């Protein structure tokens, strides 16, 4: 497979997952207001201000990063049920009831306005440690990019592992290869992608800083960056994924040289 095409496919996979990440961030552009931004994301302006600690809507600076509320309003249409709405927005039924303060006996009506998870953000399914993930004990015979204290498999749109480490710990390449991308990705901190002989792509996400740039050659053990704190879990976590072409493979079984 053409390397550039393979990297493009991987970027599209990552982008699709990031759009569904729990935290959505908007960078304020010239001419935008709290009200126009809130309207574009279908959220209430007062919720947007409260979440970002804004007391005066008129004092909005260009370039400011705004966290967008995870919930949006949803108007119930004829024939819908709480179950179908929860499923549509990737929520549990109990989470939908809790958020909207609905009793077990509440009868849903056409025209009701509910708070639902934004684009299936996964209220009960945080990406870093979903309830259905399988946590494995650290295998001391297996080399990871960090000295993993925990190894948790991700589920959902991305297939890979989350490795719990220490803040600012060195993140090291498992293989020789070429850096085909190095930079920030929303929801994953700074990410380095290493292209390896044989059509493999190794993705190292969750760094607070990177020590490499696109085009650099690395060897096994090269420091790629330093581990950061995940915005969702508030823990130092590395998101490690491996692709063969555009197909994800188990990181524990990926070649290590």
HELIX and SHEET records of a PDB file:
HELIX    1   1 UNK A    3  UNK A   19  1                                  17    
HELIX    2   2 UNK A   34  UNK A   40  1                                   7    
HELIX    3   3 UNK A   45  UNK A   51  1                                   7    
HELIX    4   4 UNK A   82  UNK A   88  1                                   7    
HELIX    5   5 UNK A   93  UNK A   99  1                                   7    
HELIX    6   6 UNK A  118  UNK A  120  5                                   3    
HELIX    7   7 UNK A  251  UNK A  253  5                                   3    
SHEET    1   A 2 UNK A  24  UNK A  27  0                                        
SHEET    2   A 2 UNK A  65  UNK A  68 -1                                        
SHEET    1   B 2 UNK A  71  UNK A  75  0                                        
SHEET    2   B 2 UNK A 113  UNK A 117 -1                                        
SHEET    1   C 8 UNK A 135  UNK A 136  0                                        
SHEET    2   C 8 UNK A 150  UNK A 153 -1                                        
SHEET    3   C 8 UNK A 161  UNK A 164 -1                                        
SHEET    4   C 8 UNK A 237  UNK A 244 -1                                        
SHEET    5   C 8 UNK A 200  UNK A 210 -1                                        
SHEET    6   C 8 UNK A 190  UNK A 196 -1                                        
SHEET    7   C 8 UNK A 177  UNK A 184 -1                                        
SHEET    8   C 8 UNK A 217  UNK A 218 -1                                        
SHEET    1   D 5 UNK A 135  UNK A 136  0                                        
SHEET    2   D 5 UNK A 150  UNK A 153 -1                                        
SHEET    3   D 5 UNK A 161  UNK A 164 -1                                        
SHEET    4   D 5 UNK A 237  UNK A 244 -1                                        
SHEET    5   D 5 UNK A 247  UNK A 249 -1                                        
SHEET    1   E 7 UNK A 135  UNK A 136  0                                        
SHEET    2   E 7 UNK A 150  UNK A 153 -1                                        
SHEET    3   E 7 UNK A 161  UNK A 164 -1                                        
SHEET    4   E 7 UNK A 237  UNK A 244 -1                                        
SHEET    5   E 7 UNK A 200  UNK A 210 -1                                        
SHEET    6   E 7 UNK A 223  UNK A 227 -1                                        
SHEET    7   E 7 UNK A 170  UNK A 172 -1                                        
END                                                                             
